[in-house]
Amino acid sequence: MSQITLSHAGPGTFRCIEVTGEGEPVVRLKRMGICSGRQISILQAGDPMILRVIGARIGLSRELAATVV
């Protein structure tokens, strides 16, 4: 099964496998609840994309979404 990043996914519900990369942007994603095993709903694709994570709506740039598998 091939894995795609969140930046290439369309609307729907997904489970995060991992957040790749290092540094402050990755730490920020994890603080927002985007981490391994977390259910993420893409409400609107694009740049920025609109996500629902743990009941909160989050706007996420395509660049950051590319680190979420």
mmCIF file of the N, C-alpha and C atoms, coordinates in Angstrom:
data_MODEL
# 
_entry.id   MODEL 
# 
loop_
_atom_site.group_PDB 
_atom_site.id 
_atom_site.type_symbol 
_atom_site.label_atom_id 
_atom_site.label_alt_id 
_atom_site.label_comp_id 
_atom_site.label_asym_id 
_atom_site.label_entity_id 
_atom_site.label_seq_id 
_atom_site.pdbx_PDB_ins_code 
_atom_site.Cartn_x 
_atom_site.Cartn_y 
_atom_site.Cartn_z 
_atom_site.occupancy 
_atom_site.B_iso_or_equiv 
_atom_site.pdbx_formal_charge 
_atom_site.auth_seq_id 
_atom_site.auth_comp_id 
_atom_site.auth_asym_id 
_atom_site.auth_atom_id 
_atom_site.pdbx_PDB_model_num 
ATOM 1   N N  . MET A 1 1  ? 0.844   -1.167 0.000  1.00 0.00 ? 1  MET A N  1 
ATOM 2   C CA . MET A 1 1  ? 0.000   0.000  0.000  1.00 0.00 ? 1  MET A CA 1 
ATOM 3   C C  . MET A 1 1  ? 0.891   1.231  0.000  1.00 0.00 ? 1  MET A C  1 
ATOM 4   N N  . SER A 1 2  ? 0.660   2.140  -0.911 1.00 0.00 ? 2  SER A N  1 
ATOM 5   C CA . SER A 1 2  ? 1.504   3.317  -0.988 1.00 0.00 ? 2  SER A CA 1 
ATOM 6   C C  . SER A 1 2  ? 1.012   4.393  -0.018 1.00 0.00 ? 2  SER A C  1 
ATOM 7   N N  . GLN A 1 3  ? 1.945   5.139  0.503  1.00 0.00 ? 3  GLN A N  1 
ATOM 8   C CA . GLN A 1 3  ? 1.616   6.182  1.463  1.00 0.00 ? 3  GLN A CA 1 
ATOM 9   C C  . GLN A 1 3  ? 1.729   7.542  0.777  1.00 0.00 ? 3  GLN A C  1 
ATOM 10  N N  . ILE A 1 4  ? 0.764   8.401  1.037  1.00 0.00 ? 4  ILE A N  1 
ATOM 11  C CA . ILE A 1 4  ? 0.822   9.752  0.495  1.00 0.00 ? 4  ILE A CA 1 
ATOM 12  C C  . ILE A 1 4  ? 0.861   10.734 1.657  1.00 0.00 ? 4  ILE A C  1 
ATOM 13  N N  . THR A 1 5  ? 1.356   11.921 1.372  1.00 0.00 ? 5  THR A N  1 
ATOM 14  C CA . THR A 1 5  ? 1.364   12.947 2.408  1.00 0.00 ? 5  THR A CA 1 
ATOM 15  C C  . THR A 1 5  ? 0.005   13.626 2.453  1.00 0.00 ? 5  THR A C  1 
ATOM 16  N N  . LEU A 1 6  ? -0.254  14.292 3.547  1.00 0.00 ? 6  LEU A N  1 
ATOM 17  C CA . LEU A 1 6  ? -1.522  14.983 3.729  1.00 0.00 ? 6  LEU A CA 1 
ATOM 18  C C  . LEU A 1 6  ? -1.726  16.052 2.652  1.00 0.00 ? 6  LEU A C  1 
ATOM 19  N N  . SER A 1 7  ? -0.635  16.631 2.154  1.00 0.00 ? 7  SER A N  1 
ATOM 20  C CA . SER A 1 7  ? -0.745  17.683 1.141  1.00 0.00 ? 7  SER A CA 1 
ATOM 21  C C  . SER A 1 7  ? -1.309  17.173 -0.181 1.00 0.00 ? 7  SER A C  1 
ATOM 22  N N  . HIS A 1 8  ? -1.246  15.861 -0.422 1.00 0.00 ? 8  HIS A N  1 
ATOM 23  C CA . HIS A 1 8  ? -1.751  15.273 -1.667 1.00 0.00 ? 8  HIS A CA 1 
ATOM 24  C C  . HIS A 1 8  ? -3.095  14.573 -1.499 1.00 0.00 ? 8  HIS A C  1 
ATOM 25  N N  . ALA A 1 9  ? -3.654  14.622 -0.310 1.00 0.00 ? 9  ALA A N  1 
ATOM 26  C CA . ALA A 1 9  ? -4.928  13.948 -0.042 1.00 0.00 ? 9  ALA A CA 1 
ATOM 27  C C  . ALA A 1 9  ? -6.088  14.910 -0.263 1.00 0.00 ? 9  ALA A C  1 
ATOM 28  N N  . GLY A 1 10 ? -7.219  14.360 -0.626 1.00 0.00 ? 10 GLY A N  1 
ATOM 29  C CA . GLY A 1 10 ? -8.435  15.149 -0.778 1.00 0.00 ? 10 GLY A CA 1 
ATOM 30  C C  . GLY A 1 10 ? -9.276  15.067 0.480  1.00 0.00 ? 10 GLY A C  1 
ATOM 31  N N  . PRO A 1 11 ? -10.430 15.697 0.474  1.00 0.00 ? 11 PRO A N  1 
ATOM 32  C CA . PRO A 1 11 ? -11.299 15.665 1.653  1.00 0.00 ? 11 PRO A CA 1 
ATOM 33  C C  . PRO A 1 11 ? -11.623 14.235 2.086  1.00 0.00 ? 11 PRO A C  1 
ATOM 34  N N  . GLY A 1 12 ? -11.665 14.040 3.382  1.00 0.00 ? 12 GLY A N  1 
ATOM 35  C CA . GLY A 1 12 ? -11.955 12.731 3.956  1.00 0.00 ? 12 GLY A CA 1 
ATOM 36  C C  . GLY A 1 12 ? -11.293 12.595 5.306  1.00 0.00 ? 12 GLY A C  1 
ATOM 37  N N  . THR A 1 13 ? -11.401 11.412 5.891  1.00 0.00 ? 13 THR A N  1 
ATOM 38  C CA . THR A 1 13 ? -10.819 11.153 7.207  1.00 0.00 ? 13 THR A CA 1 
ATOM 39  C C  . THR A 1 13 ? -9.670  10.171 7.063  1.00 0.00 ? 13 THR A C  1 
ATOM 40  N N  . PHE A 1 14 ? -8.575  10.481 7.725  1.00 0.00 ? 14 PHE A N  1 
ATOM 41  C CA . PHE A 1 14 ? -7.348  9.705  7.615  1.00 0.00 ? 14 PHE A CA 1 
ATOM 42  C C  . PHE A 1 14 ? -6.739  9.506  8.995  1.00 0.00 ? 14 PHE A C  1 
ATOM 43  N N  . ARG A 1 15 ? -5.831  8.545  9.102  1.00 0.00 ? 15 ARG A N  1 
ATOM 44  C CA . ARG A 1 15 ? -5.075  8.334  10.331 1.00 0.00 ? 15 ARG A CA 1 
ATOM 45  C C  . ARG A 1 15 ? -3.617  8.651  10.033 1.00 0.00 ? 15 ARG A C  1 
ATOM 46  N N  . CYS A 1 16 ? -3.033  9.518  10.844 1.00 0.00 ? 16 CYS A N  1 
ATOM 47  C CA . CYS A 1 16 ? -1.632  9.912  10.678 1.00 0.00 ? 16 CYS A CA 1 
ATOM 48  C C  . CYS A 1 16 ? -0.729  8.732  11.019 1.00 0.00 ? 16 CYS A C  1 
ATOM 49  N N  . ILE A 1 17 ? 0.197   8.432  10.134 1.00 0.00 ? 17 ILE A N  1 
ATOM 50  C CA . ILE A 1 17 ? 1.173   7.377  10.392 1.00 0.00 ? 17 ILE A CA 1 
ATOM 51  C C  . ILE A 1 17 ? 2.377   7.969  11.105 1.00 0.00 ? 17 ILE A C  1 
ATOM 52  N N  . GLU A 1 18 ? 2.866   9.107  10.596 1.00 0.00 ? 18 GLU A N  1 
ATOM 53  C CA . GLU A 1 18 ? 3.996   9.781  11.227 1.00 0.00 ? 18 GLU A CA 1 
ATOM 54  C C  . GLU A 1 18 ? 4.111   11.216 10.713 1.00 0.00 ? 18 GLU A C  1 
ATOM 55  N N  . VAL A 1 19 ? 4.822   12.027 11.467 1.00 0.00 ? 19 VAL A N  1 
ATOM 56  C CA . VAL A 1 19 ? 5.172   13.377 11.035 1.00 0.00 ? 19 VAL A CA 1 
ATOM 57  C C  . VAL A 1 19 ? 6.666   13.348 10.797 1.00 0.00 ? 19 VAL A C  1 
ATOM 58  N N  . THR A 1 20 ? 7.075   13.636 9.557  1.00 0.00 ? 20 THR A N  1 
ATOM 59  C CA . THR A 1 20 ? 8.487   13.561 9.198  1.00 0.00 ? 20 THR A CA 1 
ATOM 60  C C  . THR A 1 20 ? 9.141   14.927 9.351  1.00 0.00 ? 20 THR A C  1 
ATOM 61  N N  . GLY A 1 21 ? 10.454  14.930 9.401  1.00 0.00 ? 21 GLY A N  1 
ATOM 62  C CA . GLY A 1 21 ? 11.184  16.185 9.498  1.00 0.00 ? 21 GLY A CA 1 
ATOM 63  C C  . GLY A 1 21 ? 11.569  16.489 10.937 1.00 0.00 ? 21 GLY A C  1 
ATOM 64  N N  . GLU A 1 22 ? 12.182  17.649 11.096 1.00 0.00 ? 22 GLU A N  1 
ATOM 65  C CA . GLU A 1 22 ? 12.671  18.074 12.409 1.00 0.00 ? 22 GLU A CA 1 
ATOM 66  C C  . GLU A 1 22 ? 12.456  19.559 12.571 1.00 0.00 ? 22 GLU A C  1 
ATOM 67  N N  . GLY A 1 23 ? 12.673  20.023 13.763 1.00 0.00 ? 23 GLY A N  1 
ATOM 68  C CA . GLY A 1 23 ? 12.631  21.451 14.016 1.00 0.00 ? 23 GLY A CA 1 
ATOM 69  C C  . GLY A 1 23 ? 11.298  21.954 14.532 1.00 0.00 ? 23 GLY A C  1 
ATOM 70  N N  . GLU A 1 24 ? 11.211  23.258 14.670 1.00 0.00 ? 24 GLU A N  1 
ATOM 71  C CA . GLU A 1 24 ? 10.046  23.920 15.248 1.00 0.00 ? 24 GLU A CA 1 
ATOM 72  C C  . GLU A 1 24 ? 8.737   23.631 14.506 1.00 0.00 ? 24 GLU A C  1 
ATOM 73  N N  . PRO A 1 25 ? 8.716   23.601 13.159 1.00 0.00 ? 25 PRO A N  1 
ATOM 74  C CA . PRO A 1 25 ? 7.438   23.313 12.479 1.00 0.00 ? 25 PRO A CA 1 
ATOM 75  C C  . PRO A 1 25 ? 6.850   21.958 12.876 1.00 0.00 ? 25 PRO A C  1 
ATOM 76  N N  . VAL A 1 26 ? 7.684   20.944 13.014 1.00 0.00 ? 26 VAL A N  1 
ATOM 77  C CA . VAL A 1 26 ? 7.205   19.612 13.385 1.00 0.00 ? 26 VAL A CA 1 
ATOM 78  C C  . VAL A 1 26 ? 6.727   19.611 14.837 1.00 0.00 ? 26 VAL A C  1 
ATOM 79  N N  . VAL A 1 27 ? 7.449   20.291 15.696 1.00 0.00 ? 27 VAL A N  1 
ATOM 80  C CA . VAL A 1 27 ? 7.036   20.412 17.103 1.00 0.00 ? 27 VAL A CA 1 
ATOM 81  C C  . VAL A 1 27 ? 5.683   21.117 17.174 1.00 0.00 ? 27 VAL A C  1 
ATOM 82  N N  . ARG A 1 28 ? 5.481   22.163 16.382 1.00 0.00 ? 28 ARG A N  1 
ATOM 83  C CA . ARG A 1 28 ? 4.215   22.901 16.359 1.00 0.00 ? 28 ARG A CA 1 
ATOM 84  C C  . ARG A 1 28 ? 3.064   21.992 15.931 1.00 0.00 ? 28 ARG A C  1 
ATOM 85  N N  . LEU A 1 29 ? 3.282   21.168 14.890 1.00 0.00 ? 29 LEU A N  1 
ATOM 86  C CA . LEU A 1 29 ? 2.236   20.232 14.449 1.00 0.00 ? 29 LEU A CA 1 
ATOM 87  C C  . LEU A 1 29 ? 1.846   19.284 15.574 1.00 0.00 ? 29 LEU A C  1 
ATOM 88  N N  . LYS A 1 30 ? 2.826   18.744 16.254 1.00 0.00 ? 30 LYS A N  1 
ATOM 89  C CA . LYS A 1 30 ? 2.544   17.806 17.338 1.00 0.00 ? 30 LYS A CA 1 
ATOM 90  C C  . LYS A 1 30 ? 1.812   18.488 18.477 1.00 0.00 ? 30 LYS A C  1 
ATOM 91  N N  . ARG A 1 31 ? 2.127   19.730 18.765 1.00 0.00 ? 31 ARG A N  1 
ATOM 92  C CA . ARG A 1 31 ? 1.421   20.471 19.818 1.00 0.00 ? 31 ARG A CA 1 
ATOM 93  C C  . ARG A 1 31 ? -0.031  20.733 19.439 1.00 0.00 ? 31 ARG A C  1 
ATOM 94  N N  . MET A 1 32 ? -0.304  20.806 18.129 1.00 0.00 ? 32 MET A N  1 
ATOM 95  C CA . MET A 1 32 ? -1.678  20.990 17.660 1.00 0.00 ? 32 MET A CA 1 
ATOM 96  C C  . MET A 1 32 ? -2.441  19.675 17.626 1.00 0.00 ? 32 MET A C  1 
ATOM 97  N N  . GLY A 1 33 ? -1.760  18.572 17.932 1.00 0.00 ? 33 GLY A N  1 
ATOM 98  C CA . GLY A 1 33 ? -2.424  17.271 17.976 1.00 0.00 ? 33 GLY A CA 1 
ATOM 99  C C  . GLY A 1 33 ? -2.200  16.421 16.749 1.00 0.00 ? 33 GLY A C  1 
ATOM 100 N N  . ILE A 1 34 ? -1.399  16.889 15.807 1.00 0.00 ? 34 ILE A N  1 
ATOM 101 C CA . ILE A 1 34 ? -1.126  16.119 14.593 1.00 0.00 ? 34 ILE A CA 1 
ATOM 102 C C  . ILE A 1 34 ? 0.098   15.255 14.879 1.00 0.00 ? 34 ILE A C  1 
ATOM 103 N N  . CYS A 1 35 ? -0.167  13.981 15.198 1.00 0.00 ? 35 CYS A N  1 
ATOM 104 C CA . CYS A 1 35 ? 0.903   13.068 15.567 1.00 0.00 ? 35 CYS A CA 1 
ATOM 105 C C  . CYS A 1 35 ? 0.514   11.636 15.171 1.00 0.00 ? 35 CYS A C  1 
ATOM 106 N N  . SER A 1 36 ? 1.434   10.715 15.320 1.00 0.00 ? 36 SER A N  1 
ATOM 107 C CA . SER A 1 36 ? 1.219   9.323  14.930 1.00 0.00 ? 36 SER A CA 1 
ATOM 108 C C  . SER A 1 36 ? -0.027  8.757  15.590 1.00 0.00 ? 36 SER A C  1 
ATOM 109 N N  . GLY A 1 37 ? -0.865  8.104  14.780 1.00 0.00 ? 37 GLY A N  1 
ATOM 110 C CA . GLY A 1 37 ? -2.056  7.451  15.279 1.00 0.00 ? 37 GLY A CA 1 
ATOM 111 C C  . GLY A 1 37 ? -3.285  8.344  15.375 1.00 0.00 ? 37 GLY A C  1 
ATOM 112 N N  . ARG A 1 38 ? -3.127  9.628  15.190 1.00 0.00 ? 38 ARG A N  1 
ATOM 113 C CA . ARG A 1 38 ? -4.238  10.580 15.339 1.00 0.00 ? 38 ARG A CA 1 
ATOM 114 C C  . ARG A 1 38 ? -5.137  10.571 14.108 1.00 0.00 ? 38 ARG A C  1 
ATOM 115 N N  . GLN A 1 39 ? -6.432  10.628 14.326 1.00 0.00 ? 39 GLN A N  1 
ATOM 116 C CA . GLN A 1 39 ? -7.400  10.744 13.229 1.00 0.00 ? 39 GLN A CA 1 
ATOM 117 C C  . GLN A 1 39 ? -7.461  12.214 12.801 1.00 0.00 ? 39 GLN A C  1 
ATOM 118 N N  . ILE A 1 40 ? -7.361  12.447 11.496 1.00 0.00 ? 40 ILE A N  1 
ATOM 119 C CA . ILE A 1 40 ? -7.383  13.796 10.927 1.00 0.00 ? 40 ILE A CA 1 
ATOM 120 C C  . ILE A 1 40 ? -8.431  13.821 9.824  1.00 0.00 ? 40 ILE A C  1 
ATOM 121 N N  . SER A 1 41 ? -9.308  14.811 9.866  1.00 0.00 ? 41 SER A N  1 
ATOM 122 C CA . SER A 1 41 ? -10.295 14.988 8.803  1.00 0.00 ? 41 SER A CA 1 
ATOM 123 C C  . SER A 1 41 ? -9.905  16.199 7.973  1.00 0.00 ? 41 SER A C  1 
ATOM 124 N N  . ILE A 1 42 ? -9.815  16.006 6.662  1.00 0.00 ? 42 ILE A N  1 
ATOM 125 C CA . ILE A 1 42 ? -9.577  17.129 5.756  1.00 0.00 ? 42 ILE A CA 1 
ATOM 126 C C  . ILE A 1 42 ? -10.948 17.659 5.360  1.00 0.00 ? 42 ILE A C  1 
ATOM 127 N N  . LEU A 1 43 ? -11.244 18.864 5.790  1.00 0.00 ? 43 LEU A N  1 
ATOM 128 C CA . LEU A 1 43 ? -12.522 19.488 5.474  1.00 0.00 ? 43 LEU A CA 1 
ATOM 129 C C  . LEU A 1 43 ? -12.462 20.209 4.143  1.00 0.00 ? 43 LEU A C  1 
ATOM 130 N N  . GLN A 1 44 ? -11.292 20.801 3.841  1.00 0.00 ? 44 GLN A N  1 
ATOM 131 C CA . GLN A 1 44 ? -11.110 21.530 2.585  1.00 0.00 ? 44 GLN A CA 1 
ATOM 132 C C  . GLN A 1 44 ? -9.659  21.400 2.148  1.00 0.00 ? 44 GLN A C  1 
ATOM 133 N N  . ALA A 1 45 ? -9.434  20.883 0.945  1.00 0.00 ? 45 ALA A N  1 
ATOM 134 C CA . ALA A 1 45 ? -8.090  20.772 0.397  1.00 0.00 ? 45 ALA A CA 1 
ATOM 135 C C  . ALA A 1 45 ? -7.681  22.137 -0.153 1.00 0.00 ? 45 ALA A C  1 
ATOM 136 N N  . GLY A 1 46 ? -6.414  22.324 -0.378 1.00 0.00 ? 46 GLY A N  1 
ATOM 137 C CA . GLY A 1 46 ? -5.921  23.578 -0.931 1.00 0.00 ? 46 GLY A CA 1 
ATOM 138 C C  . GLY A 1 46 ? -4.773  24.109 -0.105 1.00 0.00 ? 46 GLY A C  1 
ATOM 139 N N  . ASP A 1 47 ? -4.498  25.386 -0.266 1.00 0.00 ? 47 ASP A N  1 
ATOM 140 C CA . ASP A 1 47 ? -3.412  26.010 0.482  1.00 0.00 ? 47 ASP A CA 1 
ATOM 141 C C  . ASP A 1 47 ? -3.872  27.366 0.989  1.00 0.00 ? 47 ASP A C  1 
ATOM 142 N N  . PRO A 1 48 ? -4.232  27.482 2.244  1.00 0.00 ? 48 PRO A N  1 
ATOM 143 C CA . PRO A 1 48 ? -4.117  26.456 3.281  1.00 0.00 ? 48 PRO A CA 1 
ATOM 144 C C  . PRO A 1 48 ? -5.269  25.453 3.227  1.00 0.00 ? 48 PRO A C  1 
ATOM 145 N N  . MET A 1 49 ? -5.007  24.276 3.770  1.00 0.00 ? 49 MET A N  1 
ATOM 146 C CA . MET A 1 49 ? -6.072  23.286 3.874  1.00 0.00 ? 49 MET A CA 1 
ATOM 147 C C  . MET A 1 49 ? -6.692  23.409 5.260  1.00 0.00 ? 49 MET A C  1 
ATOM 148 N N  . ILE A 1 50 ? -7.962  23.040 5.363  1.00 0.00 ? 50 ILE A N  1 
ATOM 149 C CA . ILE A 1 50 ? -8.672  23.118 6.632  1.00 0.00 ? 50 ILE A CA 1 
ATOM 150 C C  . ILE A 1 50 ? -8.846  21.696 7.159  1.00 0.00 ? 50 ILE A C  1 
ATOM 151 N N  . LEU A 1 51 ? -8.368  21.474 8.375  1.00 0.00 ? 51 LEU A N  1 
ATOM 152 C CA . LEU A 1 51 ? -8.417  20.154 9.007  1.00 0.00 ? 51 LEU A CA 1 
ATOM 153 C C  . LEU A 1 51 ? -9.270  20.200 10.266 1.00 0.00 ? 51 LEU A C  1 
ATOM 154 N N  . ARG A 1 52 ? -9.755  19.043 10.663 1.00 0.00 ? 52 ARG A N  1 
ATOM 155 C CA . ARG A 1 52 ? -10.359 18.889 11.982 1.00 0.00 ? 52 ARG A CA 1 
ATOM 156 C C  . ARG A 1 52 ? -9.510  17.856 12.709 1.00 0.00 ? 52 ARG A C  1 
ATOM 157 N N  . VAL A 1 53 ? -8.954  18.290 13.845 1.00 0.00 ? 53 VAL A N  1 
ATOM 158 C CA . VAL A 1 53 ? -8.106  17.430 14.667 1.00 0.00 ? 53 VAL A CA 1 
ATOM 159 C C  . VAL A 1 53 ? -8.582  17.571 16.107 1.00 0.00 ? 53 VAL A C  1 
ATOM 160 N N  . ILE A 1 54 ? -8.951  16.473 16.729 1.00 0.00 ? 54 ILE A N  1 
ATOM 161 C CA . ILE A 1 54 ? -9.443  16.462 18.108 1.00 0.00 ? 54 ILE A CA 1 
ATOM 162 C C  . ILE A 1 54 ? -10.563 17.492 18.293 1.00 0.00 ? 54 ILE A C  1 
ATOM 163 N N  . GLY A 1 55 ? -11.436 17.617 17.323 1.00 0.00 ? 55 GLY A N  1 
ATOM 164 C CA . GLY A 1 55 ? -12.565 18.524 17.430 1.00 0.00 ? 55 GLY A CA 1 
ATOM 165 C C  . GLY A 1 55 ? -12.281 19.977 17.100 1.00 0.00 ? 55 GLY A C  1 
ATOM 166 N N  . ALA A 1 56 ? -11.028 20.334 16.840 1.00 0.00 ? 56 ALA A N  1 
ATOM 167 C CA . ALA A 1 56 ? -10.665 21.716 16.510 1.00 0.00 ? 56 ALA A CA 1 
ATOM 168 C C  . ALA A 1 56 ? -10.423 21.851 15.012 1.00 0.00 ? 56 ALA A C  1 
ATOM 169 N N  . ARG A 1 57 ? -10.805 23.007 14.460 1.00 0.00 ? 57 ARG A N  1 
ATOM 170 C CA . ARG A 1 57 ? -10.514 23.299 13.053 1.00 0.00 ? 57 ARG A CA 1 
ATOM 171 C C  . ARG A 1 57 ? -9.165  24.008 12.987 1.00 0.00 ? 57 ARG A C  1 
ATOM 172 N N  . ILE A 1 58 ? -8.309  23.515 12.076 1.00 0.00 ? 58 ILE A N  1 
ATOM 173 C CA . ILE A 1 58 ? -6.948  24.041 11.945 1.00 0.00 ? 58 ILE A CA 1 
ATOM 174 C C  . ILE A 1 58 ? -6.679  24.351 10.477 1.00 0.00 ? 58 ILE A C  1 
ATOM 175 N N  . GLY A 1 59 ? -6.105  25.510 10.207 1.00 0.00 ? 59 GLY A N  1 
ATOM 176 C CA . GLY A 1 59 ? -5.622  25.839 8.871  1.00 0.00 ? 59 GLY A CA 1 
ATOM 177 C C  . GLY A 1 59 ? -4.165  25.440 8.787  1.00 0.00 ? 59 GLY A C  1 
ATOM 178 N N  . LEU A 1 60 ? -3.795  24.711 7.746  1.00 0.00 ? 60 LEU A N  1 
ATOM 179 C CA . LEU A 1 60 ? -2.433  24.198 7.621  1.00 0.00 ? 60 LEU A CA 1 
ATOM 180 C C  . LEU A 1 60 ? -1.917  24.440 6.210  1.00 0.00 ? 60 LEU A C  1 
ATOM 181 N N  . SER A 1 61 ? -0.721  25.010 6.102  1.00 0.00 ? 61 SER A N  1 
ATOM 182 C CA . SER A 1 61 ? -0.138  25.268 4.784  1.00 0.00 ? 61 SER A CA 1 
ATOM 183 C C  . SER A 1 61 ? 0.194   23.948 4.088  1.00 0.00 ? 61 SER A C  1 
ATOM 184 N N  . ARG A 1 62 ? 0.216   23.980 2.777  1.00 0.00 ? 62 ARG A N  1 
ATOM 185 C CA . ARG A 1 62 ? 0.559   22.792 2.001  1.00 0.00 ? 62 ARG A CA 1 
ATOM 186 C C  . ARG A 1 62 ? 1.982   22.322 2.335  1.00 0.00 ? 62 ARG A C  1 
ATOM 187 N N  . GLU A 1 63 ? 2.870   23.260 2.598  1.00 0.00 ? 63 GLU A N  1 
ATOM 188 C CA . GLU A 1 63 ? 4.264   22.928 2.943  1.00 0.00 ? 63 GLU A CA 1 
ATOM 189 C C  . GLU A 1 63 ? 4.334   22.096 4.224  1.00 0.00 ? 63 GLU A C  1 
ATOM 190 N N  . LEU A 1 64 ? 3.607   22.501 5.268  1.00 0.00 ? 64 LEU A N  1 
ATOM 191 C CA . LEU A 1 64 ? 3.576   21.728 6.506  1.00 0.00 ? 64 LEU A CA 1 
ATOM 192 C C  . LEU A 1 64 ? 2.822   20.414 6.319  1.00 0.00 ? 64 LEU A C  1 
ATOM 193 N N  . ALA A 1 65 ? 1.761   20.429 5.536  1.00 0.00 ? 65 ALA A N  1 
ATOM 194 C CA . ALA A 1 65 ? 0.991   19.210 5.298  1.00 0.00 ? 65 ALA A CA 1 
ATOM 195 C C  . ALA A 1 65 ? 1.836   18.144 4.608  1.00 0.00 ? 65 ALA A C  1 
ATOM 196 N N  . ALA A 1 66 ? 2.869   18.563 3.884  1.00 0.00 ? 66 ALA A N  1 
ATOM 197 C CA . ALA A 1 66 ? 3.746   17.614 3.192  1.00 0.00 ? 66 ALA A CA 1 
ATOM 198 C C  . ALA A 1 66 ? 4.599   16.799 4.170  1.00 0.00 ? 66 ALA A C  1 
ATOM 199 N N  . THR A 1 67 ? 4.670   17.208 5.433  1.00 0.00 ? 67 THR A N  1 
ATOM 200 C CA . THR A 1 67 ? 5.446   16.453 6.424  1.00 0.00 ? 67 THR A CA 1 
ATOM 201 C C  . THR A 1 67 ? 4.612   15.396 7.143  1.00 0.00 ? 67 THR A C  1 
ATOM 202 N N  . VAL A 1 68 ? 3.300   15.365 6.861  1.00 0.00 ? 68 VAL A N  1 
ATOM 203 C CA . VAL A 1 68 ? 2.405   14.423 7.536  1.00 0.00 ? 68 VAL A CA 1 
ATOM 204 C C  . VAL A 1 68 ? 2.087   13.261 6.610  1.00 0.00 ? 68 VAL A C  1 
ATOM 205 N N  . VAL A 1 69 ? 2.442   12.047 7.039  1.00 0.00 ? 69 VAL A N  1 
ATOM 206 C CA . VAL A 1 69 ? 2.195   10.831 6.253  1.00 0.00 ? 69 VAL A CA 1 
ATOM 207 C C  . VAL A 1 69 ? 1.106   10.031 6.926  1.00 0.00 ? 69 VAL A C  1 
# 
